[in-house]
Amino acid sequence: MTQCERILNYLERGHSVTPLQSWRELGVYRLSARIHDLRNAGHDILSETVTVTNAYGESCKVSRYDMGSKQPELAL
């Protein structure tokens, strides 16, 4: 499975992801580059800036990515 596939699968299951989570949980170091690749492939991935605390107790701003609250359409 590629890095893009791992990220897409993670987001499609309703999770959001920050760069540190991506590194720890998915083994992806360059999250923003992979998000760029996924967006170029046509995936609608949202981002927001959030404040987190680093290992030194300092506040830092990072991007958090998700696919919103999209619900699959029901077949009628």
ABEGO torsion letter per residue (X at the ends): XBAAAAAAAAAAAGBBBBAAAAAAAAGBABAAAAAAAAAAAGBBBBBBBBBBBBAAGBBBBBBBBBAEABBBBBBX
